Amino acid sequence: MNSSSTGAQRRREQTGAAYGGDAENSVNGRLEAIWLKRAHRGKMDEVTAATVVAGRGLEGSVDRSRRRQVTIIEREVWEALTRELDADIPASSRRANLMVSGIRLEETRGRTLRMGDVRLAIGGEVTPCERMDEGFQGLRAAMLPNWRGGVFAQVLDDGIIRVGDVVRWESNETDRVDT
């Protein structure tokens, strides 16, 4: 590991093996879970497929905004958090819409993520709120560093996403989207 590497680069190098090698440029990941929120502060319903509406978010899910249409977490990060906290916390407690594996989300603002036939423009890091501690005391603090709370994104295409869909970064860096 190069001593001049940034913190984010070091973390990517250290965790690369969990993502099948070069985590940042991993060819393919997988959509592991989809959750819809039916009411503000309401229960998260796990589904196997969802309709995605460009410029809006997941059909049937509330609490969307123009900038924060969907939220995404990494399975590998969630598993690390639950190990660190020595807690059996369901991933739905994070209250994100989507869980992916094999794709690193840290420091990805402006990149485009393809999920099945749908493209998502990563707008930035999600800052975990106080609701995280309702699921487990200390979860919020554990999620604060290094984008561990996941990312928010804008939906660029209409389509249907399904658990098991291939997830990958758009290959051309010129595909970065200003958010």
VENRA-V684837 format. One line per field, one symbol per residue. ss: DSSP state (H for helix, E for strand, C for the rest). A space follows every 50 residues. Layout:
ss: ???
//
This chain:
ss: CCCCCCHHHHHHHHHHHHHCCCHHHCCCEEEEEEEEECCCCCCEEEECEE EEECCCEECCCCCCCCCCCEEEEEHHHHHHHHHHHCCCCCHHHHCCCEEE ECCCCCCCCCCEEEECCEEEEEEEECCCCCCHHHHCCCHHHHHHHHHCCC EEEEECCCEEEECCCEEEECCCHHHCCCC
//
